[in-house]
Amino acid sequence: MIQNIDHTLDLRGTISPVTLLKVSQIFEKMASEQIMEVKIRDLDTRTDIFKILPDNTFELITKEIVKDYGLYYRILIKKK
């Protein structure tokens, strides 16, 4: 498991447009090689995150379903 997460966004109760805005804002401020963890509940948002990030600027480390107090999606993204 990745130990050096630089930014954690727990957006499980947030609507999709707000989630995408927050992910975009944090990603823009991240330095190269930093890792962002995003926790969300919405399946559509999970795929939309990759549409808003510029091509070739990130590496997907993991995308998983977590069963902890209900289901949610956990995504780890490293900025290139």
N, C-alpha and C positions, 0 to 999 in steps of 0.2 A: 504494500500500500504506500502511496505517496505521502511523505511526511512533511514536506515543505510547501504547504498551501499558503499562498500569499494573500488571497482574497476569498472570502466565503460570502456567498449571497444566498440567504434562505428566503426564497420567494414563493413558498408553497401556498400562501394565502393571497397572492397578488394577481391581478388580472393581466392577461397577455401583453397588451401594449406597454404597461408599466414595467413588466418584467423585461421586455426587450430593450426598453430605454435604459434601465439600470445596468443590464449586462453590457450594452454598448458603451455607456459612460465609463464604467469601471475598466473595460477592456482598453479603451482609448488611453487611459491614464497609466496602464500597466507598463512596466519595463520589459524588455526582451528577456525571455526565459522565466518569467514569473508565471505562477499557476493560479487559476481561478476555479473555485468550486461553486457550482450552481445547483441548488435544490429547488425543484419545481414539481407541480402535480399534473399539469396539463400536457397531454401528449402532443398537441399541435405546437405548443410553445417549444417543446423539446426539439422539434425539427426546424422551427422558425429561427431559433438562435443561430444556427449555422448559415442562414440566409442573410442575416444582418451583419455578420463579421466579414471583413474584406478577405477575398481569396488569398491564399498562401500567406496569411498572417498568423495562423494558429495551428496547433497540433492537438488533435483530440486524444486525450490520454485514456479516458474511460467514459462510458455511458452505460449506466446500470439502473436497474429497478431495485429499490430498497423497501423492505417490508418492516417498517418501524413506526408504530402508531398510525397505521394505514400505509398505503402505497405512495411512493413518490419517486421521482427520477433524480439521479445524482450524476452530474456531468463535470468532468475535470478537463480544463482547456489550458494549454500552455501557449503563451504568446511567443512567436518566432522573432 
